[in-house]
């Protein structure tokens, strides 16, 4: 039992001393003024994929190697270290710095691409602010413009398509939100029509075009239906026009039956509105006639009671 305990303590001591030795070695190099040795250690740690420690040394060396021939290699690995640590915000800055500083380098193309890719990786879910998505598209397009013959152009184009898809998702959801809020405020139905149209102008090939055109018909119908009768004919007529446009653009759509029903209800709405307005006009005319009749009667009575002398 004593021997086992002794061996355990001995093993623990050896491991502890080894760890302490490694730490002291790294700290000694980190605090050293021997930049060549520090650079060599940074590369050794990078190749071992110990990126956290390598980063500490690269950050220190980046200032000390400024203007030296080794700076290009160092800055390249410094950017890659940040990338491997998933610090994409700082990494994209370093990749751009490398590409701008060493435009003729054999690694400039790779760094320009990776900088754009960092923006792509930082692009958030479509429900959030899309500032980075727009920046990623611009960065990828700049890469394509600068290196049109690069083998990475195909990937860059694919990423641009993915990013545009995210913007399409956001545009569609924002427009649909107005429709869903229509019950709370009539003007939201009109806003939905405008937003849905604008989204198609911004994204002519948007994948939701059929559903969006359907929502335009529905939004305009709901807008007309909730309006005062004297506004309904004009607004239902617009809904009918949108329905016709839908059926012309999507003749094989599964939504056609619903669109036809909305068109039919819009036509019925126009007839109903006209009848209501006609009835109101008739009632108003009767009221005016009654008022005039009473006024005339009162005038006659006054003449009889107070004859002209």
Secondary structure, DSSP 4 states (H G I P E B T S, - for coil): -HHHHHHHHHHHHHHHHHHHHHHHHHHHHHH-S-HHHHHHHHHHHHHTT-HHHHHHHHHHHHHHTTTSTTHHHHHHHHHHHHHHTT-HHHHHHHHHHHHHH-TTSTTHHHHHHHHHHHHHHH---TTS--HHHHHHHHHHHHHHHH-TT-TTHHHHHHHHHHHHHHHHHHHHHHHHHHHHTTTT-THHHHHHHHHHHHHHHH-TT-TTHHHHHHHHHHHHHHHHHTS-HHHHHHHHHHHHHHHHHHHHH-TT-TTHHHHHHHHHHHHHHHHHHHHHHHHHHHHHHHHHHHHHHHHHHHHHHHHHHT---
